[in-house]
Amino acid sequence: MVRLIVDAARGSYPVIIGSEVHRELRNLVRRLDPSSAVIVTDSNVRPWAHRVAKAIKPSGVKPSIYVVPAGERSKSMTALHDVLAFFERQKIDRAGLVIAVGGGTVGDLAGFAASVWLRGIRVVAVPTTLLAMVDSSVGGKTGVNGVRSKNAIGTFWPPSAVVADMACLETLPPVNYRDAFAEVVKYGVAMDRGIFELLQKECERLRARDRRALERVVFRCVTAKALVVARDERERGPRAILNYGHTAGHALEAASRFRVSHGRAVAFGMRVAAKIALSLELCGPRLVEAQDALLTEYGLPDRSPAVDPARVLAAIEHDKKARRGRVAWVMPRRLGHAEPGHVVPAGVVRRFVRKALA
């Protein structure tokens, strides 16, 4: 088991990474001493939610459980309303605690609900997917999707703690496990060449879900994100680097009405961004080749999803990170280093998005 601390404006919080860490979760809840607790989970991981409820029972808290349908469609204002109505029925007060047990959808929805209920109550994240462990559970971003834009409605609300149990990953469906590596490769290309080299070296063990190798990867990714978040919690500057691959990726998700998974979309977005960077002479061909080869190695090949390019291009124009109508791209410069804030000519964007979807 490893533990690291993330600095946030509301105070620091621990991220606990290991296997069978339920005892740590119980001790954590005991220290938080909530008046009551609600576990928000989804239909795919309901058994894990019951395990969490059982694990924290000795702390003196008997949590109620609220289950949302699995999938990105649960990140909606309707779902948020239903979660808040459940909080109200359970009479959750300001000393209450929300425990989010699930992947990124559950974490974003439950975190958003916690941030607005009674103007903010505490939340503990228990991510059950590799994608949520390495990315969405850390940093305090919460939210639901708008009509045309992903994650358009939300808040910054850091958790009180994150508990990542590698045992969850053994039952994760292969497609969900594979998709997570898009975000991991993102860290390696945009922020930490060491992560990229670790992915190359430990490919066989990671594809086999070796717990020790996974602990190392999760720890390295969380560390990289924690350092950026500590400098720029509300994404006014350096934190934008975490959006590498997300400009075209989020647009593809929205344009497909979320039929394309987040991981596959981010992989698509990184391929598009890297090729644009190469065309603008911001990086060299070796970076593009190395990135694309690693994505393919982890089961994210360069296959074009069946989505109308015009819809993707329209979604890019509505990117929530745009300023005064100008979309800022994160561009790779060399392995382990990317730069945010690049404005790309519209004709270049059209050409490479259409080519990627041909």
C-alpha positions in Angstrom: 0.0 0.0 0.0 1.2 3.5 -0.8 -0.2 6.8 0.3 0.3 10.3 -1.1 -1.1 13.7 -0.2 -2.8 16.1 -2.7 -2.8 19.8 -1.8 -6.1 21.6 -2.4 -7.6 25.0 -1.5 -10.0 23.4 1.0 -7.1 21.4 2.6 -5.0 18.5 1.7 -6.4 15.0 1.2 -4.9 11.5 1.1 -4.9 9.1 -1.9 -4.5 5.5 -0.7 -3.4 3.0 -3.3 -3.2 -0.7 -2.7 -4.9 -4.1 -2.5 -7.7 -5.0 -0.1 -7.6 -1.6 1.6 -11.0 -1.8 3.2 -9.5 -1.4 6.7 -8.0 1.9 5.6 -11.4 3.0 4.4 -13.0 2.1 7.7 -10.4 4.0 9.7 -10.8 7.0 7.3 -14.5 7.1 7.8 -14.1 6.8 11.6 -11.7 9.8 11.6 -14.2 11.9 9.4 -16.9 11.0 12.0 -19.9 11.8 9.7 -23.5 12.1 11.1 -24.7 9.9 8.3 -23.4 8.6 4.9 -24.7 7.8 1.4 -23.0 5.5 -1.0 -23.6 6.5 -4.6 -22.8 3.7 -7.1 -24.0 2.3 -10.4 -25.7 -0.9 -11.4 -22.4 -2.5 -12.6 -20.5 -2.2 -9.3 -23.4 -2.6 -6.8 -21.6 -5.6 -5.2 -18.5 -3.4 -4.5 -20.8 -0.8 -2.9 -22.2 -3.4 -0.5 -18.6 -4.5 0.3 -17.8 -0.9 1.1 -20.9 -0.6 3.3 -19.9 -3.7 5.2 -16.3 -2.5 5.5 -17.2 0.8 7.1 -20.0 -0.6 9.4 -17.6 -1.0 12.4 -16.9 2.7 12.2 -20.4 3.3 13.6 -22.0 4.5 10.3 -24.6 2.5 8.4 -24.7 4.1 5.0 -27.7 4.1 2.6 -27.0 3.1 -1.0 -28.2 4.9 -4.1 -27.7 3.1 -7.5 -27.7 4.9 -10.9 -27.8 3.1 -14.2 -24.3 2.4 -15.5 -23.1 4.5 -18.3 -22.4 8.1 -19.4 -26.1 8.9 -19.7 -26.3 9.0 -16.0 -24.2 12.2 -16.1 -27.2 14.4 -16.6 -29.2 17.1 -14.8 -32.0 14.6 -14.4 -29.8 12.1 -12.6 -28.4 14.9 -10.4 -31.9 15.9 -9.4 -32.7 12.3 -8.4 -29.5 11.9 -6.3 -30.2 15.2 -4.5 -33.8 14.1 -3.9 -32.4 10.9 -2.3 -30.1 13.0 0.0 -33.2 14.9 1.0 -35.2 11.8 1.8 -32.3 10.4 3.8 -32.1 13.7 5.8 -28.3 14.1 5.1 -27.1 17.1 7.0 -24.0 19.2 6.7 -22.0 16.7 8.8 -22.9 14.0 6.3 -20.6 12.1 3.9 -21.0 11.0 0.3 -19.0 7.9 -0.8 -18.7 7.6 -4.5 -18.1 3.9 -5.5 -17.6 3.5 -9.2 -15.9 4.8 -12.2 -15.7 8.3 -13.6 -19.4 8.7 -14.2 -20.3 8.0 -10.6 -17.4 10.0 -9.3 -18.4 13.1 -11.3 -22.1 12.8 -10.5 -21.7 12.1 -6.8 -19.0 14.7 -6.4 -21.2 17.3 -8.1 -24.2 16.3 -5.9 -22.0 16.6 -2.7 -20.7 20.0 -3.8 -24.2 21.6 -4.1 -26.1 19.7 -1.4 -26.5 22.2 1.5 -23.8 24.2 -0.3 -21.2 21.5 0.1 -20.7 18.3 2.1 -17.8 16.0 2.2 -17.2 13.2 -0.4 -14.8 10.2 -0.4 -13.9 8.7 -3.8 -13.6 4.9 -4.1 -12.8 4.5 -7.8 -13.5 1.0 -9.2 -12.0 1.5 -12.7 -8.4 2.1 -13.7 -9.5 5.2 -15.6 -11.0 6.7 -12.5 -8.0 5.7 -10.4 -5.4 7.4 -12.6 -7.5 10.5 -13.5 -11.0 11.5 -12.6 -11.0 10.7 -8.9 -8.1 13.1 -8.2 -8.3 16.9 -8.6 -11.8 17.8 -7.5 -13.5 18.3 -10.9 -17.1 17.3 -10.8 -20.0 17.6 -13.2 -22.5 16.4 -15.7 -22.8 16.7 -19.4 -24.6 19.5 -21.2 -26.8 19.1 -24.3 -23.9 19.5 -26.7 -20.8 19.5 -24.4 -19.2 16.9 -22.1 -18.8 18.0 -18.5 -20.2 21.5 -19.2 -22.0 21.8 -15.9 -20.0 21.3 -12.7 -17.9 22.5 -9.8 -14.4 22.2 -8.4 -15.0 20.2 -5.1 -12.0 18.2 -3.9 -12.7 14.9 -2.1 -11.8 14.3 1.6 -9.9 11.2 0.5 -9.4 8.8 -2.4 -9.2 5.0 -1.8 -8.0 3.0 -4.9 -8.2 -0.7 -4.4 -6.4 -2.7 -7.1 -8.6 -5.7 -6.3 -11.5 -3.9 -8.1 -9.6 -4.2 -11.4 -9.6 -8.0 -11.5 -13.3 -8.1 -12.4 -13.3 -5.0 -14.6 -14.5 -5.9 -18.2 -11.6 -6.0 -20.7 -13.0 -3.1 -22.7 -13.1 -0.8 -19.7 -9.6 -1.9 -18.6 -8.2 -1.3 -22.0 -9.8 2.1 -22.4 -8.1 3.4 -19.3 -4.7 3.2 -20.9 -5.5 6.1 -23.1 -5.3 8.4 -20.1 -2.2 6.7 -18.8 -0.4 7.1 -22.2 -1.6 10.8 -22.0 0.5 11.3 -18.8 3.5 9.7 -20.5 3.3 11.8 -23.6 2.3 15.1 -22.1 3.9 15.1 -18.6 6.2 12.3 -17.6 8.4 10.4 -19.9 9.1 8.0 -17.1 5.5 6.8 -17.3 5.8 6.3 -21.0 8.9 4.2 -20.5 7.2 2.3 -17.7 4.3 1.4 -20.0 6.8 0.1 -22.6 8.8 -1.9 -20.1 5.8 -3.4 -18.2 3.4 -3.9 -21.0 3.0 -7.7 -20.6 2.5 -7.4 -16.8 0.1 -4.5 -17.1 -2.0 -6.2 -19.8 -2.2 -9.2 -17.5 -3.4 -6.9 -14.6 -0.5 -7.6 -12.3 -1.3 -5.7 -9.1 2.2 -4.6 -8.3 2.7 -3.1 -11.7 -0.7 -1.5 -11.6 0.1 0.1 -8.2 3.2 1.7 -9.7 1.3 3.1 -12.7 -1.5 4.5 -10.6 1.0 6.0 -8.2 3.0 7.7 -10.9 -0.1 9.0 -12.7 -1.7 10.4 -9.4 1.6 11.9 -8.5 1.9 13.7 -11.9 -1.7 15.0 -11.6 -1.3 16.0 -7.9 1.7 18.2 -8.8 -0.2 20.0 -11.5 -3.4 20.4 -9.4 -1.5 21.8 -6.5 -0.3 24.6 -8.7 -3.5 25.3 -10.5 -6.6 23.7 -8.9 -9.1 25.6 -11.0 -7.5 25.2 -14.4 -6.6 28.8 -15.0 -3.1 27.9 -16.4 -0.8 24.8 -16.1 -3.6 22.3 -15.3 -4.8 22.6 -18.9 -2.0 20.2 -19.8 -4.2 17.4 -18.4 -6.5 18.1 -21.4 -4.1 16.7 -23.9 -6.2 14.6 -26.3 -9.4 15.9 -24.9 -10.3 18.6 -27.3 -11.0 16.3 -30.2 -11.7 13.4 -27.8 -14.6 15.1 -25.9 -16.0 16.3 -29.2 -16.0 12.8 -30.6 -17.8 11.6 -27.4 -20.5 14.3 -27.7 -20.9 13.9 -31.4 -21.5 10.2 -31.0 -24.0 10.8 -28.2 -21.5 9.0 -26.0 -21.6 5.7 -27.9 -17.8 6.1 -28.3 -16.1 5.4 -24.9 -14.0 8.0 -23.2 -10.8 6.0 -23.5 -11.2 5.4 -27.2 -12.2 9.0 -27.7 -9.1 10.3 -25.8 -6.9 8.0 -27.9 -8.5 9.4 -31.0 -7.9 12.9 -29.7 -4.2 12.3 -28.9 -3.6 10.9 -32.4 -5.3 14.0 -34.0 -3.5 16.4 -31.7 -0.1 14.8 -32.4 -0.6 14.8 -36.1 -1.6 18.5 -36.0 1.5 19.3 -33.9 3.7 17.5 -36.4 2.1 19.5 -39.3 2.8 22.7 -37.4 6.4 21.6 -36.7 5.8 21.6 -33.0 7.1 18.0 -32.6 8.9 15.4 -34.6 7.7 12.3 -36.3 9.3 10.0 -33.7 7.0 11.3 -31.0 3.9 10.6 -33.2 5.1 7.1 -34.1 6.0 6.2 -30.5 2.7 7.5 -29.1 0.6 5.7 -31.8 2.5 2.5 -31.3 2.0 2.5 -27.6 -1.7 3.2 -27.9 -2.0 0.2 -30.3 0.0 -2.0 -27.9 -2.5 -1.4 -25.2 -5.5 -2.2 -27.4 -6.4 1.2 -28.8 -5.6 0.9 -32.5 -6.1 3.6 -35.1 -9.5 2.5 -36.3 -11.9 5.3 -37.4 -15.2 5.3 -35.4 -18.4 5.8 -37.5 -19.2 9.4 -36.5 -20.0 12.3 -38.8 -17.0 14.6 -39.0 -19.2 17.6 -39.3 -20.7 16.8 -35.9 -17.3 16.4 -34.3 -16.1 19.7 -35.8 -19.2 21.4 -34.5 -18.6 20.0 -31.0 -15.0 21.2 -31.0 -16.3 24.7 -31.5 -18.3 24.3 -28.3 -15.3 23.1 -26.3 -15.9 24.3 -22.7 -12.3 25.4 -22.4 -12.6 27.9 -25.3 -12.0 31.6 -24.5 -13.7 34.3 -26.5 -14.6 31.7 -29.2 -11.0 30.5 -29.6 -10.3 26.8 -28.8 -6.9 26.3 -27.2 -5.2 23.0 -27.9 -2.6 21.1 -25.9 0.2 20.2 -28.2 3.0 17.7 -27.6 6.5 19.0 -28.1 8.6 16.0 -27.0 7.9 12.8 -25.0 7.0 13.8 -21.5 6.3 17.5 -22.4 3.3 19.2 -23.9 2.2 22.8 -24.0 -1.3 24.2 -23.6 -2.7 27.3 -25.2 -2.1 26.6 -28.9 -4.7 28.1 -31.3 -4.8 26.0 -34.4 -6.1 27.3 -37.8 -9.6 26.1 -38.5 -8.6 24.7 -41.8 -5.9 22.5 -40.2 -8.4 21.2 -37.6 -10.9 20.3 -40.3 -8.3 18.5 -42.4 -7.0 16.3 -39.7 -10.3 15.5 -38.0 -11.8 14.5 -41.4 -8.8 12.5 -42.2 -8.9 10.6 -38.9 -12.6 9.8 -39.4 -12.3 8.8 -43.1 
